[in-house]
Amino acid sequence: MKGDFLTYIGGSKSKYLKIGRRYRTTVHAPNAAGKIAVIAEDNKRIVTNSRYFSNIKPPIGLKPKWLSDEERLNEVIGAIIRYSYVKLKIPIEWIREYNEIIDITNCDNEQRVQK
């Protein structure tokens, strides 16, 4: 991605790139030929093969469980509100799930406050 930092791992014959040094990208993604553009010393724009670089950003991991719980809680609350608005009975499973998530998230919130 444009503006990310990549670490040069070698392979190019460029005199402007040094192994182990980080360079900022100036393009959003490699082109069809696998080329990227980076800013080297003296603000020189170098176009080279992307395989000569290692991305220092780790891959995206998991969404935190507490965030999933809070999103699910919002979905349950929304469903309850929609059903109550049109005066439909609210399924007892929704109430149970609401209470279970409240117990989990309140416990997590109390632990976060204590830390």
WOHURA-V898159 format. One record per helix or strand. SS is the DSSP state (H for helix, E for strand). FROM is the first residue (numbers start at 0). TO is the last residue. If there is no record, write none. Layout:
BEGIN
ss & from & to
SS & FROM & TO
SS & FROM & TO
END
This chain:
BEGIN
ss & from & to
E & 4 & 7
E & 21 & 24
E & 34 & 38
H & 40 & 42
E & 44 & 48
H & 49 & 51
E & 52 & 54
H & 64 & 84
H & 91 & 113
END
